Amino acid sequence: MSKAAGVAEVTDADFAAEVIGAELPVLVEFTADWCPPCRQMGPVLTALAAEQGARLKVVQLDVDTSPETTNAYKVLSMPTFMVFRDGEPVRSMVGARPRRRLVEELSEVLPDLLH
């Protein structure tokens, strides 16, 4: 998987603990090695994790090695970004996007965080 620096990788095995049970809101990127747009998002996620780490947890999930979670959330396209708050998905965004747009979309569902 094209891992973004400073971004944790989650799997089917630890998704419940790392995402559903997280105290902070979590941004999950459903990603894959074979997905060029996913690789483009690496630096964006690295920067977001560095800037918002105290308020937002950023993780990646490889769809090929974690099919249960991928299917459970009906993820069909890569990359798909899903925001979880209090264990529930509150926003889903499909496709690569510029950092500014990603932050805007996050702030719509997490207004209290991204300031």
C-alpha positions in Angstrom: 0.0 0.0 0.0 1.2 3.5 -0.8 1.4 4.6 2.9 1.2 8.2 3.8 3.9 9.3 6.3 2.5 9.8 9.8 -0.8 8.1 8.9 -1.7 4.8 10.6 -2.8 1.8 8.7 -5.9 0.0 9.9 -7.2 -3.5 8.9 -10.3 -5.6 9.3 -8.7 -6.9 12.5 -8.3 -3.6 14.3 -10.9 -1.3 12.6 -13.4 -1.5 15.4 -10.8 -0.6 18.0 -9.0 2.1 16.0 -11.9 3.7 14.2 -15.2 2.8 15.8 -13.8 3.1 19.3 -11.7 6.2 18.7 -12.3 9.2 21.0 -11.4 11.6 18.2 -13.2 11.8 14.9 -11.5 9.7 12.3 -10.9 10.2 8.6 -10.4 6.9 6.9 -9.0 6.6 3.4 -10.0 3.4 1.7 -7.1 2.9 -0.6 -5.2 0.4 -2.8 -1.7 -0.1 -4.2 -3.0 -0.1 -7.7 -4.8 3.2 -7.4 -2.8 6.2 -8.8 -5.2 8.8 -7.3 -4.8 7.2 -3.9 -1.0 7.8 -4.2 -1.6 11.4 -5.1 -3.5 11.8 -1.8 -0.6 10.6 0.3 1.0 14.1 0.9 -2.4 15.6 1.6 -3.1 13.0 4.3 0.4 13.4 5.7 -0.1 17.2 6.0 -3.6 16.8 7.4 -2.5 14.3 10.1 0.4 16.6 11.1 -1.8 19.7 11.3 -4.9 18.3 12.8 -3.5 15.3 14.8 -4.7 16.6 18.1 -8.3 16.9 16.8 -8.6 14.4 14.0 -7.2 10.9 13.6 -6.2 10.1 10.0 -5.9 6.4 8.9 -5.7 4.4 5.8 -7.3 1.0 5.0 -6.1 -1.2 2.2 -9.2 -2.5 0.4 -7.4 -5.6 -0.9 -6.3 -6.8 2.5 -9.4 -5.7 4.4 -12.4 -6.8 2.3 -14.7 -7.2 5.3 -14.6 -3.5 6.3 -14.6 -2.4 2.7 -17.8 -4.4 2.0 -19.4 -3.4 5.3 -19.3 0.2 4.3 -20.2 -0.5 0.6 -17.0 1.1 -0.7 -16.7 0.6 -4.4 -14.3 3.3 -5.7 -10.8 4.3 -4.6 -10.0 6.5 -2.9 -13.1 6.8 -0.7 -12.8 9.0 2.3 -15.1 8.4 5.2 -15.4 10.5 8.3 -16.4 8.6 11.5 -17.6 10.4 14.7 -18.6 8.5 17.8 -18.3 5.3 15.9 -20.7 6.3 13.1 -19.9 7.3 9.5 -21.0 10.9 9.1 -19.6 11.8 5.6 -18.4 9.9 2.6 -16.4 11.4 -0.2 -15.3 9.5 -3.3 -12.2 10.4 -5.4 -9.0 12.3 -5.0 -9.4 16.0 -4.2 -7.2 19.0 -3.5 -6.3 19.5 0.1 -8.3 22.8 0.4 -11.5 21.0 -0.8 -10.9 18.1 1.6 -10.5 20.4 4.5 -13.7 22.3 3.5 -15.6 19.1 3.3 -14.3 18.0 6.7 -15.2 21.3 8.3 -18.8 20.8 7.2 -19.2 17.7 9.4 -16.5 18.7 12.0 -17.1 22.4 12.4 -15.8 22.4 16.0 -12.5 20.9 15.0 -10.9 22.4 12.0 -10.3 26.0 13.1 
